[in-house]
Amino acid sequence: MSQTARIIAAQDPLPVQVPLATEPLGVLGSFRSARRNVLELIPELATHVPIISGRTGKRWHMVMDPDSNRRILRDALDDYPKSDVTKMILRPGIGESLFVAEGQHWHWQRRVAAPVFTHRNIANLAPVMTAAADRASARIAAAEGRAADLFEEMVTATFEVIADVTLSGGEGFDRAAVHRGINAYISETAKVSLLDVLGAPAWIPRLNRLFTTQALREMKEVADRVIDARRDAGPAPVPDLLDLLLGGEDGKTGRRMNTAELRDNLLTFIVAGHETTALTLAWSLYLCAFDQRVQDRARTEAQAVLQGRAATAEDVPHLPYIRQIIDESLRLYPPAAFLSRTAQKQDRLCGREIRPGDTVILPIYALHRNHELWPDPHRFDPDRFGPGRKPDRFAYLPFGDGPRICIGASFAVQEAVIILSTLLSRFRFGLVTGRNPRPVMILTLRPEGGVWLTVERA
């Protein structure tokens, strides 16, 4: 922490932060930091400047400049595909799905999947979110007068949502098996290896990714069985995401997804769809407990709109301050806090030479806390996103941007507003002394130790 940051912290406590690097780490230091918390690789200097370059095995550049981000994510998209390390981490779990694929293989999958996430389809799925909010309220009410881990509660709630909207019939769907597979995948396969840090070629095997775990295999087998059963049975009266994907085809070629392609994309939506929203909700609740004035203002808004019931899709436009809290939470604790690309061509970013093969990193965590882009960036302030206040879209990237912007962003925001507003209208949350969450990123930015908050009736 810089001297200025220490002075601010002493005067006005700030929400929990990642301890960024204040000195060169070297190869072994980088490896240890990456295994412990990928974000600890980021130099503290990255919160003050537009670009940092270095070499740890191979040349790398960290970019915190909106104009350069626009080039990487939109204008020169094909020149900056996902890095080999990113693909090696993701492929064991989600194959060549929409999130990993490049070029034409990505384009045709995107054309098939995009209609699934129209505003109408997302709104049609909202009753599942409302029901999950009610069930979460019932569970949390049982903890009244004591502390509860709200991260675990939000994981439960959002997994219920994604399971129901993905596989509404639940036929042959072993939720426990899918959960085991996801946790096994994140706990080991998704960790960075020393070979990754050294920039070793992708063809050199990484031991932690050499064998697919039994839990991961079981998860894929469950998904395959469900897809085949649904294909035989036909769509439900109100189609869920699997029905919509099964019925989708590429408008240009007429191509449809086979079972493996459906499974990989379905697992992408399940992993990303519940994990990231659970994190957004957990961090939002932590921040509301951190600043009771914000929580009181949000509760007043939610109670006025909801009048004791759980929120619905129709309520979302009438809960603007709840949405601001979510936006600010995504700024301070973006689930996808560290993006990595591999340059394919000679280029210049912020006046810096970029060579083919260089790793180009978008450290979203540092971008969202850069002092050149955000005033007092470590402070929690939902009014940054108030009426008439809109940041540069490439300075704020919780869902990425450009053609590869997160396809489920609207789904995630709707779910987060529905659940957060329902909970804040019914409960008051407080911090537990000595049990602050620790922001740690392996695959996503998780609160290590959970989000333990006291629970009282509002």
Order of alpha helices (4+ residues) and beta strands (2+ residues): alpha-alpha-beta-beta-alpha-alpha-alpha-alpha-alpha-beta-alpha-alpha-alpha-alpha-alpha-alpha-alpha-alpha-alpha-beta-beta-beta-beta-alpha-alpha-beta-beta-beta-beta
